[in-house]
Amino acid sequence: GPNGAGKTTLVGCLSGIVEPDAGRVSIFSEPFHPEAVSVKRRIGVMPADLGLFEELRVREFLDFIGRVYRVDSQTAASRIQELCEALELEEAETRMISELSSGMRQKLAFAAAVLHRPELLILDEPFANVDPGATAMLKDWLRSFVARDGTVLLTSHGLESLERLCDELIILHEGRVRWQGVPETTGRAWQVTFEGRSFARLEDLYMHLIGGQTRQLTWL
């Protein structure tokens, strides 16, 4: 959905960061609310603002996350080492989070979301500011996570990536679901039929639903 469609608000409601004004949230067939600690322990969240503690060093932050989710110290140390190596954060382990680049901060937030091996991952724009190599690695990891019966809910403006990555798609506009469905795939071909029209690209379907015009700047 476009900026302001409600994607981040929805993610906040589904992760306990924002309390809904109306309606109900159910996760793992259980009612979910900001105090539902038993459910929160089973999910991993990467919010839009990343939720990092600027005054901590990278390793201190990940150690803290491990303790919050009650991961035993030996297991947490092993997972932190593996995550830092995979995300190329080893040299940054002793640095203050406030000193990190935007891409490194994004990687650190992802590491914190998956450290406790959640069953459900909720990721708000997980590939923003991340270099192509790390993006490819993260996508491979997410595919493996889903293959092991995990579930991922993510938001993104990268429509081409969503076409190749997601099993089901939702387009939001002005706080409402404008379209939800599973694309038909034949080999690498991607196709959606909506209101009697066939769309070969997610971008075409998006523009059909949301509309909008490309405006030319007068001084260019």
Summary of the structure (lengths in Angstrom):
residues: 220
radius of gyration: 19.0
end to end distance: 27.9
largest distance: 61.4
contacts: 583
relative contact order: 0.12
helix: 40%
strand: 20%
